[in-house]
Amino acid sequence: MPLTARAVRVSQDDWHCAALCNIFAPSFYSRIIGGLEQLVWTEAIQNFYSQREVNLKGNPYFEELFSDDVRSTIIDSIGSFFGERLRSDFDIAAHKMISGDFIDVHTDSNDHNETHRMTVTLNDGWSLSDGGILLALNSGAISSVRDAWLPTANNGFVFKISESSYHAVTPILGSRPRYSLIITFKRSGVSCTKEPTWIPFVLQSDVECATATAAHMGISPETFTAPFKYSEFGTVDDLRSFVSGHLYNAPKQWSYKKGTSINVDHNGNQPKGTDADRVDAVRKLRRIPPIIVVRRKTGCYCLVDGSHRLSHAHDESLSIGVALYEEK
């Protein structure tokens, strides 16, 4: 499985999008980088952009890399994020931008039935002085910036294409070329009836918290550098059955209404607010990151992040999103 994607930021408004980091597993990402050397670039200049590009369809190297299994994994994750069923025959293009190249404000809205897009940037050690900043905007005005990201290695941006999905790339300022992959999806034609609540990507900040928590259990930090399996259980009882009735480190009865807090510091204090406050904060989210669970080598399951999300799902009779890591 090639995906290790973590969300850095998730939109909570009507324009569903997210900034991601560590999108592909390191070995898979290295193979992508290795394939850039053999590409023949075509200059593409329009009134609102200037860059070099190549469609990777028919390229033996990249078609082998993005095999049917890899494509299935990608559309499952991206489709889950948007609550859509996507086609596996998605297009992949490589872009190269050199000094002076830019992409002005646009939405990617088109008449080709393209519905969703993921950009993966491929630049190690990129800095502000290099330019090429990816901007997400609230309108067609460059001054309406809502977010900005450096096009660093193995990071990216996923969004639903619409008439309001405004974005841009600032001019390249340095001598280094800027590389990226553009993956374009189409709906499969099979409808999804459920509005997504849980996102299939863990938050980067949650992984950092999980790594610290797991260390107290003797779980290696390497556990969280490997790909995880995302699953959404229809009910918390379905999750309970999956873990054979026991989830170590979960609150009593998997609820803070019925149980007690175990998320306290060494003085017995709850540093991020009361359990009621934290569950209420989860309740207000439109898109909820998954809880993080580790299956230990012994076969038992440990909750290492997301107890308040678990409690919320339990007490509100909701589905529950789970990112499952295998102990290393």
TORKOL-4160 file (C-alpha; in steps of 0.2 Angstrom, whole numbers, padded with zeros to 4 digits, m for minus):
328
<pt num="1" X="0000" Y="0000" Z="0000"/>
<pt num="2" X="0008" Y="0016" Z="m0005"/>
<pt num="3" X="m0001" Y="0029" Z="0005"/>
<pt num="4" X="0005" Y="0036" Z="0021"/>
<pt num="5" X="m0005" Y="0053" Z="0019"/>
<pt num="6" X="m0007" Y="0064" Z="0034"/>
<pt num="7" X="m0018" Y="0079" Z="0034"/>
<pt num="8" X="m0010" Y="0096" Z="0039"/>
<pt num="9" X="m0026" Y="0106" Z="0037"/>
<pt num="10" X="m0044" Y="0101" Z="0033"/>
<pt num="11" X="m0057" Y="0113" Z="0026"/>
<pt num="12" X="m0073" Y="0113" Z="0037"/>
<pt num="13" X="m0083" Y="0123" Z="0024"/>
<pt num="14" X="m0092" Y="0119" Z="0008"/>
<pt num="15" X="m0076" Y="0119" Z="m0002"/>
<pt num="16" X="m0070" Y="0101" Z="0003"/>
<pt num="17" X="m0051" Y="0102" Z="0002"/>
<pt num="18" X="m0036" Y="0097" Z="0013"/>
<pt num="19" X="m0017" Y="0100" Z="0014"/>
<pt num="20" X="m0008" Y="0084" Z="0015"/>
<pt num="21" X="0010" Y="0078" Z="0020"/>
<pt num="22" X="0019" Y="0062" Z="0018"/>
<pt num="23" X="0007" Y="0057" Z="0005"/>
<pt num="24" X="0017" Y="0042" Z="m0002"/>
<pt num="25" X="0027" Y="0029" Z="0008"/>
<pt num="26" X="0046" Y="0033" Z="0006"/>
<pt num="27" X="0050" Y="0019" Z="m0006"/>
<pt num="28" X="0036" Y="0023" Z="m0017"/>
<pt num="29" X="0040" Y="0042" Z="m0017"/>
<pt num="30" X="0058" Y="0038" Z="m0021"/>
<pt num="31" X="0053" Y="0028" Z="m0037"/>
<pt num="32" X="0042" Y="0043" Z="m0042"/>
<pt num="33" X="0057" Y="0055" Z="m0041"/>
<pt num="34" X="0068" Y="0042" Z="m0050"/>
<pt num="35" X="0056" Y="0042" Z="m0065"/>
<pt num="36" X="0057" Y="0061" Z="m0068"/>
<pt num="37" X="0074" Y="0060" Z="m0076"/>
<pt num="38" X="0068" Y="0051" Z="m0091"/>
<pt num="39" X="0053" Y="0063" Z="m0095"/>
<pt num="40" X="0053" Y="0074" Z="m0110"/>
<pt num="41" X="0045" Y="0090" Z="m0106"/>
<pt num="42" X="0033" Y="0101" Z="m0117"/>
<pt num="43" X="0032" Y="0119" Z="m0114"/>
<pt num="44" X="0014" Y="0125" Z="m0110"/>
<pt num="45" X="0011" Y="0143" Z="m0110"/>
<pt num="46" X="m0007" Y="0151" Z="m0109"/>
<pt num="47" X="m0013" Y="0168" Z="m0104"/>
<pt num="48" X="m0014" Y="0163" Z="m0086"/>
<pt num="49" X="0000" Y="0151" Z="m0084"/>
<pt num="50" X="0018" Y="0146" Z="m0090"/>
<pt num="51" X="0026" Y="0129" Z="m0086"/>
<pt num="52" X="0032" Y="0113" Z="m0094"/>
<pt num="53" X="0022" Y="0097" Z="m0093"/>
<pt num="54" X="0020" Y="0079" Z="m0099"/>
<pt num="55" X="0005" Y="0067" Z="m0098"/>
<pt num="56" X="0011" Y="0051" Z="m0090"/>
<pt num="57" X="m0002" Y="0040" Z="m0098"/>
<pt num="58" X="0007" Y="0027" Z="m0109"/>
<pt num="59" X="0023" Y="0029" Z="m0100"/>
<pt num="60" X="0029" Y="0011" Z="m0096"/>
<pt num="61" X="0038" Y="0017" Z="m0080"/>
<pt num="62" X="0024" Y="0026" Z="m0072"/>
<pt num="63" X="0010" Y="0014" Z="m0078"/>
<pt num="64" X="0020" Y="0000" Z="m0069"/>
<pt num="65" X="0022" Y="0011" Z="m0054"/>
<pt num="66" X="0003" Y="0016" Z="m0053"/>
<pt num="67" X="m0003" Y="m0002" Z="m0055"/>
<pt num="68" X="m0021" Y="m0007" Z="m0053"/>
<pt num="69" X="m0018" Y="m0011" Z="m0034"/>
<pt num="70" X="m0010" Y="0006" Z="m0031"/>
<pt num="71" X="m0024" Y="0015" Z="m0041"/>
<pt num="72" X="m0037" Y="0006" Z="m0030"/>
<pt num="73" X="m0029" Y="0011" Z="m0014"/>
<pt num="74" X="m0028" Y="0029" Z="m0020"/>
<pt num="75" X="m0046" Y="0030" Z="m0026"/>
<pt num="76" X="m0053" Y="0022" Z="m0010"/>
<pt num="77" X="m0044" Y="0035" Z="0001"/>
<pt num="78" X="m0048" Y="0050" Z="m0010"/>
<pt num="79" X="m0065" Y="0044" Z="m0013"/>
<pt num="80" X="m0068" Y="0042" Z="0006"/>
<pt num="81" X="m0062" Y="0060" Z="0009"/>
<pt num="82" X="m0075" Y="0067" Z="m0003"/>
<pt num="83" X="m0089" Y="0054" Z="m0001"/>
<pt num="84" X="m0088" Y="0050" Z="m0019"/>
<pt num="85" X="m0085" Y="0034" Z="m0029"/>
<pt num="86" X="m0071" Y="0038" Z="m0041"/>
<pt num="87" X="m0064" Y="0030" Z="m0057"/>
<pt num="88" X="m0048" Y="0021" Z="m0056"/>
<pt num="89" X="m0042" Y="0026" Z="m0073"/>
<pt num="90" X="m0037" Y="0043" Z="m0067"/>
<pt num="91" X="m0025" Y="0054" Z="m0076"/>
<pt num="92" X="m0007" Y="0058" Z="m0070"/>
<pt num="93" X="0003" Y="0072" Z="m0077"/>
<pt num="94" X="0020" Y="0079" Z="m0071"/>
<pt num="95" X="0023" Y="0097" Z="m0071"/>
<pt num="96" X="0040" Y="0107" Z="m0071"/>
<pt num="97" X="0041" Y="0125" Z="m0068"/>
<pt num="98" X="0057" Y="0135" Z="m0070"/>
<pt num="99" X="0062" Y="0153" Z="m0065"/>
<pt num="100" X="0048" Y="0165" Z="m0070"/>
<pt num="101" X="0035" Y="0152" Z="m0073"/>
<pt num="102" X="0018" Y="0155" Z="m0064"/>
<pt num="103" X="0000" Y="0149" Z="m0063"/>
<pt num="104" X="m0012" Y="0163" Z="m0060"/>
<pt num="105" X="m0029" Y="0162" Z="m0051"/>
<pt num="106" X="m0041" Y="0149" Z="m0058"/>
<pt num="107" X="m0053" Y="0135" Z="m0052"/>
<pt num="108" X="m0049" Y="0120" Z="m0064"/>
<pt num="109" X="m0068" Y="0120" Z="m0068"/>
<pt num="110" X="m0070" Y="0111" Z="m0085"/>
<pt num="111" X="m0081" Y="0102" Z="m0097"/>
<pt num="112" X="m0071" Y="0086" Z="m0097"/>
<pt num="113" X="m0081" Y="0078" Z="m0082"/>
<pt num="114" X="m0065" Y="0080" Z="m0071"/>
<pt num="115" X="m0072" Y="0082" Z="m0053"/>
<pt num="116" X="m0057" Y="0080" Z="m0041"/>
<pt num="117" X="m0039" Y="0084" Z="m0041"/>
<pt num="118" X="m0023" Y="0080" Z="m0030"/>
<pt num="119" X="m0007" Y="0089" Z="m0032"/>
<pt num="120" X="0009" Y="0081" Z="m0025"/>
<pt num="121" X="0024" Y="0092" Z="m0024"/>
<pt num="122" X="0041" Y="0084" Z="m0027"/>
<pt num="123" X="0054" Y="0097" Z="m0020"/>
<pt num="124" X="0067" Y="0093" Z="m0007"/>
<pt num="125" X="0073" Y="0108" Z="0004"/>
<pt num="126" X="0061" Y="0121" Z="m0005"/>
<pt num="127" X="0061" Y="0138" Z="0004"/>
<pt num="128" X="0050" Y="0154" Z="0002"/>
<pt num="129" X="0064" Y="0162" Z="m0007"/>
<pt num="130" X="0062" Y="0149" Z="m0021"/>
<pt num="131" X="0044" Y="0155" Z="m0024"/>
<pt num="132" X="0031" Y="0143" Z="m0032"/>
<pt num="133" X="0020" Y="0144" Z="m0017"/>
<pt num="134" X="0003" Y="0135" Z="m0019"/>
<pt num="135" X="m0011" Y="0147" Z="m0014"/>
<pt num="136" X="m0029" Y="0143" Z="m0010"/>
<pt num="137" X="m0041" Y="0157" Z="m0012"/>
<pt num="138" X="m0058" Y="0163" Z="m0006"/>
<pt num="139" X="m0062" Y="0171" Z="m0023"/>
<pt num="140" X="m0054" Y="0176" Z="m0040"/>
<pt num="141" X="m0044" Y="0190" Z="m0031"/>
<pt num="142" X="m0026" Y="0186" Z="m0027"/>
<pt num="143" X="m0028" Y="0196" Z="m0011"/>
<pt num="144" X="m0041" Y="0183" Z="m0004"/>
<pt num="145" X="m0028" Y="0170" Z="0001"/>
<pt num="146" X="m0035" Y="0158" Z="0013"/>
<pt num="147" X="m0020" Y="0146" Z="0014"/>
<pt num="148" X="m0003" Y="0145" Z="0007"/>
<pt num="149" X="0009" Y="0130" Z="0006"/>
<pt num="150" X="0027" Y="0127" Z="0001"/>
<pt num="151" X="0029" Y="0114" Z="m0013"/>
<pt num="152" X="0040" Y="0103" Z="m0002"/>
<pt num="153" X="0044" Y="0085" Z="m0004"/>
<pt num="154" X="0030" Y="0072" Z="m0004"/>
<pt num="155" X="0017" Y="0085" Z="0001"/>
<pt num="156" X="0001" Y="0091" Z="m0008"/>
<pt num="157" X="m0017" Y="0097" Z="m0009"/>
<pt num="158" X="m0033" Y="0088" Z="m0013"/>
<pt num="159" X="m0049" Y="0097" Z="m0018"/>
<pt num="160" X="m0066" Y="0095" Z="m0027"/>
<pt num="161" X="m0066" Y="0105" Z="m0043"/>
<pt num="162" X="m0080" Y="0118" Z="m0044"/>
<pt num="163" X="m0083" Y="0136" Z="m0049"/>
<pt num="164" X="m0076" Y="0141" Z="m0032"/>
<pt num="165" X="m0061" Y="0131" Z="m0030"/>
<pt num="166" X="m0049" Y="0145" Z="m0033"/>
<pt num="167" X="m0030" Y="0142" Z="m0032"/>
<pt num="168" X="m0014" Y="0148" Z="m0039"/>
<pt num="169" X="0005" Y="0146" Z="m0039"/>
<pt num="170" X="0016" Y="0161" Z="m0037"/>
<pt num="171" X="0031" Y="0164" Z="m0049"/>
<pt num="172" X="0046" Y="0154" Z="m0047"/>
<pt num="173" X="0060" Y="0165" Z="m0041"/>
<pt num="174" X="0075" Y="0154" Z="m0039"/>
<pt num="175" X="0086" Y="0144" Z="m0051"/>
<pt num="176" X="0079" Y="0127" Z="m0045"/>
<pt num="177" X="0065" Y="0119" Z="m0055"/>
<pt num="178" X="0048" Y="0115" Z="m0046"/>
<pt num="179" X="0041" Y="0098" Z="m0049"/>
<pt num="180" X="0024" Y="0091" Z="m0045"/>
<pt num="181" X="0012" Y="0077" Z="m0050"/>
<pt num="182" X="m0006" Y="0082" Z="m0054"/>
<pt num="183" X="m0018" Y="0067" Z="m0052"/>
<pt num="184" X="m0036" Y="0071" Z="m0059"/>
<pt num="185" X="m0051" Y="0060" Z="m0055"/>
<pt num="186" X="m0068" Y="0058" Z="m0062"/>
<pt num="187" X="m0084" Y="0051" Z="m0053"/>
<pt num="188" X="m0088" Y="0033" Z="m0057"/>
<pt num="189" X="m0106" Y="0036" Z="m0060"/>
<pt num="190" X="m0111" Y="0026" Z="m0045"/>
<pt num="191" X="m0118" Y="0038" Z="m0032"/>
<pt num="192" X="m0114" Y="0038" Z="m0013"/>
<pt num="193" X="m0129" Y="0042" Z="m0002"/>
<pt num="194" X="m0119" Y="0046" Z="0014"/>
<pt num="195" X="m0112" Y="0063" Z="0017"/>
<pt num="196" X="m0094" Y="0060" Z="0024"/>
<pt num="197" X="m0091" Y="0064" Z="0042"/>
<pt num="198" X="m0074" Y="0055" Z="0045"/>
<pt num="199" X="m0059" Y="0059" Z="0034"/>
<pt num="200" X="m0048" Y="0044" Z="0029"/>
<pt num="201" X="m0032" Y="0054" Z="0033"/>
<pt num="202" X="m0024" Y="0056" Z="0051"/>
<pt num="203" X="m0019" Y="0073" Z="0056"/>
<pt num="204" X="m0001" Y="0076" Z="0057"/>
<pt num="205" X="m0003" Y="0083" Z="0075"/>
<pt num="206" X="m0012" Y="0068" Z="0080"/>
<pt num="207" X="0002" Y="0056" Z="0074"/>
<pt num="208" X="0014" Y="0066" Z="0084"/>
<pt num="209" X="0003" Y="0065" Z="0100"/>
<pt num="210" X="0000" Y="0046" Z="0096"/>
<pt num="211" X="0019" Y="0043" Z="0094"/>
<pt num="212" X="0022" Y="0051" Z="0112"/>
<pt num="213" X="0008" Y="0041" Z="0119"/>
<pt num="214" X="0013" Y="0025" Z="0112"/>
<pt num="215" X="0031" Y="0027" Z="0118"/>
<pt num="216" X="0024" Y="0025" Z="0136"/>
<pt num="217" X="0017" Y="0008" Z="0130"/>
<pt num="218" X="0034" Y="0003" Z="0123"/>
<pt num="219" X="0028" Y="0005" Z="0105"/>
<pt num="220" X="0042" Y="0010" Z="0093"/>
<pt num="221" X="0040" Y="0027" Z="0084"/>
<pt num="222" X="0044" Y="0018" Z="0068"/>
<pt num="223" X="0026" Y="0011" Z="0069"/>
<pt num="224" X="0019" Y="0028" Z="0063"/>
<pt num="225" X="0031" Y="0030" Z="0048"/>
<pt num="226" X="0023" Y="0015" Z="0039"/>
<pt num="227" X="0006" Y="0015" Z="0029"/>
<pt num="228" X="m0010" Y="0013" Z="0039"/>
<pt num="229" X="m0026" Y="0005" Z="0035"/>
<pt num="230" X="m0041" Y="0017" Z="0036"/>
<pt num="231" X="m0058" Y="0009" Z="0040"/>
<pt num="232" X="m0075" Y="0016" Z="0044"/>
<pt num="233" X="m0086" Y="0006" Z="0056"/>
<pt num="234" X="m0104" Y="0008" Z="0054"/>
<pt num="235" X="m0106" Y="0008" Z="0073"/>
<pt num="236" X="m0095" Y="0008" Z="0088"/>
<pt num="237" X="m0101" Y="m0009" Z="0092"/>
<pt num="238" X="m0094" Y="m0015" Z="0075"/>
<pt num="239" X="m0077" Y="m0008" Z="0081"/>
<pt num="240" X="m0080" Y="m0017" Z="0097"/>
<pt num="241" X="m0082" Y="m0033" Z="0088"/>
<pt num="242" X="m0067" Y="m0030" Z="0077"/>
<pt num="243" X="m0056" Y="m0028" Z="0093"/>
<pt num="244" X="m0064" Y="m0043" Z="0101"/>
<pt num="245" X="m0072" Y="m0032" Z="0114"/>
<pt num="246" X="m0056" Y="m0024" Z="0121"/>
<pt num="247" X="m0047" Y="m0008" Z="0117"/>
<pt num="248" X="m0033" Y="m0004" Z="0128"/>
<pt num="249" X="m0031" Y="0014" Z="0134"/>
<pt num="250" X="m0049" Y="0018" Z="0129"/>
<pt num="251" X="m0060" Y="0027" Z="0142"/>
<pt num="252" X="m0071" Y="0016" Z="0153"/>
<pt num="253" X="m0086" Y="0010" Z="0143"/>
<pt num="254" X="m0078" Y="0020" Z="0129"/>
<pt num="255" X="m0088" Y="0035" Z="0135"/>
<pt num="256" X="m0083" Y="0051" Z="0145"/>
<pt num="257" X="m0102" Y="0052" Z="0150"/>
<pt num="258" X="m0101" Y="0035" Z="0159"/>
<pt num="259" X="m0082" Y="0034" Z="0161"/>
<pt num="260" X="m0068" Y="0044" Z="0168"/>
<pt num="261" X="m0054" Y="0053" Z="0160"/>
<pt num="262" X="m0037" Y="0045" Z="0158"/>
<pt num="263" X="m0030" Y="0059" Z="0147"/>
<pt num="264" X="m0021" Y="0069" Z="0161"/>
<pt num="265" X="m0004" Y="0075" Z="0165"/>
<pt num="266" X="0008" Y="0069" Z="0179"/>
<pt num="267" X="m0001" Y="0081" Z="0191"/>
<pt num="268" X="m0018" Y="0074" Z="0187"/>
<pt num="269" X="m0024" Y="0089" Z="0177"/>
<pt num="270" X="m0033" Y="0089" Z="0160"/>
<pt num="271" X="m0021" Y="0101" Z="0150"/>
<pt num="272" X="m0033" Y="0104" Z="0135"/>
<pt num="273" X="m0049" Y="0107" Z="0144"/>
<pt num="274" X="m0062" Y="0096" Z="0152"/>
<pt num="275" X="m0068" Y="0080" Z="0144"/>
<pt num="276" X="m0085" Y="0089" Z="0141"/>
<pt num="277" X="m0076" Y="0103" Z="0133"/>
<pt num="278" X="m0066" Y="0092" Z="0121"/>
<pt num="279" X="m0081" Y="0081" Z="0116"/>
<pt num="280" X="m0091" Y="0097" Z="0113"/>
<pt num="281" X="m0077" Y="0103" Z="0101"/>
<pt num="282" X="m0077" Y="0087" Z="0092"/>
<pt num="283" X="m0096" Y="0088" Z="0090"/>
<pt num="284" X="m0094" Y="0105" Z="0081"/>
<pt num="285" X="m0083" Y="0098" Z="0068"/>
<pt num="286" X="m0091" Y="0094" Z="0050"/>
<pt num="287" X="m0076" Y="0083" Z="0046"/>
<pt num="288" X="m0068" Y="0073" Z="0060"/>
<pt num="289" X="m0051" Y="0065" Z="0059"/>
<pt num="290" X="m0050" Y="0046" Z="0063"/>
<pt num="291" X="m0045" Y="0039" Z="0080"/>
<pt num="292" X="m0028" Y="0030" Z="0079"/>
<pt num="293" X="m0026" Y="0012" Z="0084"/>
<pt num="294" X="m0011" Y="0001" Z="0085"/>
<pt num="295" X="m0012" Y="m0018" Z="0083"/>
<pt num="296" X="0002" Y="m0024" Z="0094"/>
<pt num="297" X="0013" Y="m0039" Z="0089"/>
<pt num="298" X="0003" Y="m0049" Z="0103"/>
<pt num="299" X="m0013" Y="m0046" Z="0093"/>
<pt num="300" X="m0021" Y="m0034" Z="0106"/>
<pt num="301" X="m0027" Y="m0017" Z="0101"/>
<pt num="302" X="m0022" Y="0000" Z="0109"/>
<pt num="303" X="m0030" Y="0017" Z="0107"/>
<pt num="304" X="m0016" Y="0030" Z="0105"/>
<pt num="305" X="m0026" Y="0045" Z="0100"/>
<pt num="306" X="m0044" Y="0051" Z="0098"/>
<pt num="307" X="m0053" Y="0045" Z="0114"/>
<pt num="308" X="m0064" Y="0060" Z="0114"/>
<pt num="309" X="m0069" Y="0056" Z="0096"/>
<pt num="310" X="m0072" Y="0038" Z="0101"/>
<pt num="311" X="m0083" Y="0044" Z="0116"/>
<pt num="312" X="m0093" Y="0056" Z="0104"/>
<pt num="313" X="m0096" Y="0042" Z="0091"/>
<pt num="314" X="m0101" Y="0030" Z="0105"/>
<pt num="315" X="m0113" Y="0042" Z="0114"/>
<pt num="316" X="m0121" Y="0049" Z="0098"/>
<pt num="317" X="m0123" Y="0032" Z="0090"/>
<pt num="318" X="m0112" Y="0038" Z="0075"/>
<pt num="319" X="m0100" Y="0028" Z="0064"/>
<pt num="320" X="m0082" Y="0028" Z="0069"/>
<pt num="321" X="m0067" Y="0031" Z="0058"/>
<pt num="322" X="m0051" Y="0022" Z="0062"/>
<pt num="323" X="m0033" Y="0023" Z="0056"/>
<pt num="324" X="m0025" Y="0006" Z="0060"/>
<pt num="325" X="m0006" Y="0004" Z="0062"/>
<pt num="326" X="0003" Y="m0012" Z="0064"/>
<pt num="327" X="0016" Y="m0012" Z="0078"/>
<pt num="328" X="0034" Y="m0012" Z="0071"/>
